[in-house]
Amino acid sequence: MADIGSINNGTLGIRRGLEGLRNTAADIASAGHMDAQNPAGTARSLVDLIGHRTQVQASAEVIKTANDLLGTLFDDKA
Protein backbone atom coordinates (compact mmCIF):
# COMPACT_ATOMS: atom_id res chain seq x y z
CA MET A 1 0.00 0.00 0.00
CA ALA A 2 1.17 3.53 -0.73
CA ASP A 3 2.17 5.74 2.14
CA ILE A 4 3.74 9.09 2.76
CA GLY A 5 7.15 7.39 2.62
CA SER A 6 6.56 6.57 -1.05
CA ILE A 7 5.83 10.21 -1.80
CA ASN A 8 8.92 11.30 0.15
CA ASN A 9 11.07 8.77 -1.70
CA GLY A 10 9.69 9.98 -5.02
CA THR A 11 10.43 13.58 -4.09
CA LEU A 12 13.96 12.67 -3.02
CA GLY A 13 14.49 10.83 -6.31
CA ILE A 14 13.37 13.89 -8.27
CA ARG A 15 15.70 16.15 -6.29
CA ARG A 16 18.66 13.82 -6.82
CA GLY A 17 17.88 13.46 -10.51
CA LEU A 18 17.63 17.22 -10.99
CA GLU A 19 20.89 17.74 -9.10
CA GLY A 20 22.55 15.17 -11.35
CA LEU A 21 21.15 16.90 -14.43
CA ARG A 22 22.50 20.27 -13.25
CA ASN A 23 25.93 18.86 -12.44
CA THR A 24 26.24 16.96 -15.70
CA ALA A 25 25.04 19.95 -17.73
CA ALA A 26 27.67 22.08 -15.99
CA ASP A 27 30.33 19.49 -16.87
CA ILE A 28 29.28 19.53 -20.50
CA ALA A 29 29.23 23.32 -20.60
CA SER A 30 32.69 23.61 -19.04
CA ALA A 31 35.45 24.82 -21.28
CA GLY A 32 37.13 22.14 -23.33
CA HIS A 33 34.77 19.33 -22.40
CA MET A 34 33.28 19.00 -25.86
CA ASP A 35 36.44 18.36 -27.83
CA ALA A 36 37.42 15.72 -30.32
CA GLN A 37 40.26 14.59 -28.05
CA ASN A 38 37.84 13.25 -25.42
CA PRO A 39 34.84 11.64 -27.15
CA ALA A 40 34.45 9.06 -24.37
CA GLY A 41 34.02 11.80 -21.76
CA THR A 42 31.40 13.53 -23.85
CA ALA A 43 29.54 10.29 -24.49
CA ARG A 44 29.65 9.44 -20.77
CA SER A 45 28.15 12.81 -19.90
CA LEU A 46 25.34 12.34 -22.42
CA VAL A 47 24.59 8.88 -21.00
CA ASP A 48 24.56 10.41 -17.51
CA LEU A 49 22.03 13.03 -18.67
CA ILE A 50 19.73 10.29 -19.95
CA GLY A 51 20.09 8.38 -16.68
CA HIS A 52 19.26 11.43 -14.56
CA ARG A 53 16.27 12.23 -16.77
CA THR A 54 15.01 8.66 -16.37
CA GLN A 55 15.42 8.93 -12.59
CA VAL A 56 13.28 12.07 -12.52
CA GLN A 57 10.60 10.44 -14.69
CA ALA A 58 10.54 7.26 -12.60
CA SER A 59 10.37 9.21 -9.35
CA ALA A 60 7.48 11.27 -10.69
CA GLU A 61 5.67 8.01 -11.47
CA VAL A 62 6.26 6.82 -7.89
CA ILE A 63 4.61 10.00 -6.59
CA LYS A 64 1.73 9.69 -9.07
CA THR A 65 1.10 6.06 -8.16
CA ALA A 66 1.25 6.75 -4.42
CA ASN A 67 -1.13 9.69 -4.89
CA ASP A 68 -3.54 7.56 -6.91
CA LEU A 69 -3.49 4.80 -4.30
CA LEU A 70 -4.00 7.22 -1.43
CA GLY A 71 -6.85 8.86 -3.33
CA THR A 72 -8.47 5.47 -3.85
CA LEU A 73 -8.04 4.67 -0.16
CA PHE A 74 -9.76 7.92 0.85
CA ASP A 75 -12.50 7.42 -1.73
CA ASP A 76 -13.21 3.95 -0.31
CA LYS A 77 -13.42 5.32 3.23
CA ALA A 78 -15.87 8.09 2.29
C-alpha positions, 0 to 999 in steps of 0.5 A: 500500500502507498504511504507518505514514505513513497511520496517522500522517496519519489520527491527525493528521487526527483531532487537527486535526478535534478541535481545530477542533471544540473551537475552533468550539464555544468560538466558539458558546458565547461570549457574544453569538455566537448572536444574531439580529443575526449569523445568518451568523456562527452559520451559518458556525460550524455549517457549520464544526462539520460540516466538522470532524466530517467530517474526524474521520470521514474520518481514522478511516477512513484509519486503519481502512483502513491497519490492515486493509491492514497486517493483510492483509499480515501475514496473507499473510506468516504 
